[in-house]
């Protein structure tokens, strides 16, 4: 990621318990690291400091070389869990969520994370 401004995407989980969100975040983290051959930073953060969970939001920081693999991983997650996964920018703008996101192609996901 040298010489370029890395992208940051937040993957949150709605309509599930904190424990389930934590499990999903951990599972997706492993999948993203696998897809990108460890070329990204993937960390879980707490959505609220008042909870005792390990983190229910997955933060992905990546450069251009990993963007296609990240898009593929997001595509898989959105297809599998359309009403649970919410993808946001660092600023909090929702990129994908709900049934509409389940119909996105990998190319559409890639375009949305590169804006």
N, C-alpha and C positions, 0 to 999 in steps of 0.2 A: 504494500500500500504506500510505498515511498513516492513522494512527488505528487500525489493526488489527494484530494479531500475524500476521506472514506465516507461511505453512506452508512446511515444508522436507521435500522428498522426495529420497531417494538411489536412483539407478538403477544397479545393478551388473550385471556380465555374468559368468556362470559357464560353465564347460566350453569356453572359448575361450582362445587365447593372449592375452598382454598387448597385442600389436600389434593383434589383431582386436578386443579389447575397447576399445582406444583409438579405432579406426576407427568402431565402433558408437556409442560415446559422442559422438564428434564429429558423426556423422550425425544422431543423435537430438537433440543440442543444436540443430542447425540447424532441424530439424523443429519442435521446441518453440517456438523463437523465431518461426518462421513462423506457427504456429498461434495463438500468443498476441499476435501483432503487437508483439513486443518488450516485452510487459508483465511479463516474468519475469526473474529473474536465473538464468542457466544457466552453470555452471562445471564443469570436470572436475577431479577431485582424484585423487591417487595412493592406491591401497588399501594400499600398502606403501612406506615411504620408502626401502627397500633396492633398489627397481627403478629402471630408467633410462627408464621410459616417461613420457609427458606426462600421464597420468592415465587411469584405467580406470573410474572411478565418476563418473557425472553427478549433480550436485547442482542441484536446482531449488528456487528460493525464489519464492513467488508469493502473491498476495492473492486474495480471493474473486472479483474480476472475471475472473481468468484460470483459475479452478479447472475450469470445464467444458472449456476448450481443453486444459488439462493432462491431464484425464481422457481426453479423446479421443486424445491422443498416446500416453498409456500403454496405452490399449486397443489401438491400432494395433501398438505394439511387442510387447505380450503375445500378440497373435494371430499375429504374424509370427515371433516368436522365443520361444515359450513355455518352452523348457527352457534358455534362456540369460539372459533378463531376470529380475532379482530387484528388486522395488520394496520399499524400506524407509523407515521413519520416521527422523527425525534421531537417535532413540535406538537404532535398530537393529532395531526390531520389523518383521518381514517382513509386508508388506501383501499382496503377490501374487508368486507364482512357480510354475513348473511347469505341467503340463497343466491343473490346475484353474483357473489364472489365464487360460488361453487361452479358457475358457468364460465368463468374466465379461463382463457387458454394460457399456457406457459408464456407465450409472447406478450399477452396483455398484462400478466403479472410482472414480467420483466420491464415493460414500458412504465408501469405504475411505480416501480421501485427506483427507476432511474430518473424520475422527474426531480 
